[in-house]
Amino acid sequence: MKLGNAIAEILKREGIEILCAYPLNHIIECAAAADIRPVIVRQERTGLHMADGISRVTSGRTIGVFCMQNGPGAENSFGGIAQCYAESVPVLVLPMGEPRRLAHIAPNFNATESMRSVAKSIEPVILAAEISNILRRAFTALRNGRGGPVVVEIPSDMWQEEVPEPLDYVPVLSTRCGPDPIHVKEAAQLLLAARRPVIYAGQGVHYARAWPQLRRLAERLAIPVVTSIAGKSAFPETHPLSLGSSSLTMPHAVPQFLAKADVIFGVGCSFTESPFAVAMPKGKTFIHATLDPAHLNKDVRVQIGLIGDVGLTLDAILAEIGRFVKTERDASAVAGEIASSHKEWMARWKPKLTSNDVPLNPYRVIWDLFNAVDAANTIITHDAGSPRDQMSPFWKSTEPLSYIGWGKITQLGYGLGLAMGAKLAKPDKLCINVWGDAAIGFTGMDFETAVRERIPILSILLNNSSMAIELSRMKISTEKYRSTDISGRYAEIARALGGYGERVTGPGDIIPAIKRGIQKTKEGVPVLLEFITSKETERSLPGA
């Protein structure tokens, strides 16, 4: 068996049905021969974003895979791999490498050396006969522990080498570990004694599929829940105990309740300090449940650390609490306080959400979009900058994995590939990306990939002909040289690429256009709706 055929066979045994790719990498042909569907993108970063989306919406049960050519293909992929690394997403990356005799000679790009800083693990193929061992290690890293990209580099002079048959490979195991029972008891006692506890839930809840346990704990002890942007949809945001999600922008209840909390229980989060994460207040007692011990005391000093799978951790906490609390605590007081905060905050923002201004207020577009779709059967993601900041506080997620949130690093154009990957993994869902006219400049040509590969997503473009988020920081360059101005008629581009495109300028046309767009996606056509919006710069910042 040739090396490429052996790799394809191993991918198939691991349940891989889709290979995101950019030629030329010989795995593409071998995968197609093995009935694994290659999805060919316009540029490498989008292909990685698609693989990323596949892993996310399946909680890593299906691993997204991307392959590309050596040299420029591997170089162009670096940003997408870095994004996976920052967001802890398990993705298998299979770059072709230079011939072994040239692999370490400048200026040749060596993925094994160059990608090490943004990979969970990385290994080159040196001997074809070792491919089962190499991919066993790769998939074990992907299916166990904290997520992250795993890179296996295949030198271009190895494709004709033989792998012994029968192929010695069985799918890898996925195992879990639980926290120290002593620390579980201590954490339970702290939660039981807390006067104003708050749960901060991250994306580890998604990967552990620990949504029921999170809800049971919140309801048993009447604890308010806030999620990180990556953890958004881990707790239903229509629940009386939901404070909403946190990012650079958030509902007022989030900083309000965190400031008054005496105990903050971080569940499946890293507590990473970031401009796009809520700042944790000082002087609180922190309990930190995380899969990765490297997260403990990284950015927040914690009193109790619970290392292990979030599902097992919450099961243990619930069992310990159950020894003392047999019924749910009365949540009416805290729920009333949350409702009052949300009501006051929404009253402050409702004029923008329902604005009849022309150009359109982007908040009105997002509000109408939320009210026009079946949110429970939708998977939506934002892009970097204003679309994220404007959408995340107001989009109420009710079902797990219905919102792909991100933000530790903020590459423009990320959302398009995420939505396409989500649609490939969940074809029955309406999959939406919301982006701006800056983001489309980075990955917009891959809308043609959605058309060509029959991936009917709904793409919502907020076009204000400006990098509006930068206006306050680029006043001189904007006034003198129009440095924040950008332009385009993007609905026309969508039509030229073979999709459905519509340009919307009036507030009364927003929902009808969205409904037409949804119908087109049901007919199998990718859609881009371009909304002409104002240069809105106000955001729901803490304290605002």
Summary of the structure (lengths in Angstrom):
residues: 544
radius of gyration: 23.8
end to end distance: 63.4
largest distance: 70.4
contacts: 2036
relative contact order: 0.11
helix: 41%
strand: 18%
